[in-house]
Amino acid sequence: MGTGRFLLALEENLRDADAYRSGHDPEEGEATAEKVEELVAEAQQLKHALASHATVDQAIGIVLALGQLTPTEAWDVLRDVSMQSNTKLRTVAEYVVEWGRTGSLDGALRGELDRQLERHVAEAAPAPGDEPQTSG
């Protein structure tokens, strides 16, 4: 199921739960009402997680394009920027995606991103003498 259809189904389930709660007789069973509340909370958490995951994936794409890295290496860059700047990974990803859109990124975060990109690009580069030999 695609992300868009998943979100639509999730929203429909949330609307159904709201409709159920508004017409629910409290004496029919507290267990059912509690279960509905748990499911609504879980659905909302999943919706938020899905949106955060998409943002992180977009940021990975931006970083791998900048550093000519693999997706795993780009993930490592974002993770390291998050740890070194003491900023949640999701927040770092949001800033990187916004930077890709606007060209504007906080100076401290930009500095840390540059440091991590430089470090990871250097680690990914072949050592001198390890370049593939071409026959001529």
C-alpha positions, 0 to 999 in steps of 0.5 A, a space after each residue: 500500500 502506498 504512503 498516500 493510501 495508507 495515510 487516507 486509510 489512517 485518517 478514515 479510521 480516526 474519523 470512524 473512531 471519533 464518530 464512534 466515541 461521539 455516539 458511544 453510550 458510556 455504560 456499554 463498556 469502558 473496556 471498549 472505549 479504552 480500546 478505541 482510545 488506545 487504537 486512536 493514539 496508536 494510529 496517530 503515533 503511526 501517522 507521525 512516525 510515517 511522516 517523520 520517516 519520509 522526512 528522514 528519507 528525503 534528507 538522506 537523499 539530499 546528503 547522499 547527493 551532496 557527498 556522493 555517498 551511499 544511503 547508509 553513509 548518508 544516514 550515518 552523516 545525519 546521525 552523527 550531525 544529530 549526536 554532535 549537535 545534540 539535536 533530534 535526528 528528525 529535527 536535523 532531517 527537517 532542517 536539511 530538507 528545508 535547506 534543500 528547498 530554500 538554500 538556508 541552513 542554521 550556521 551551527 548546523 551547517 558547520 556540523 553537516 560540513 564537518 560530518 560530510 567531509 569526514 564521511 567522504 574522506 572515509 569513503 574515498 579509496 586510499 592512495 594506490 587503491 584506485 582501480 587500474 585501467 589497462 591502456 
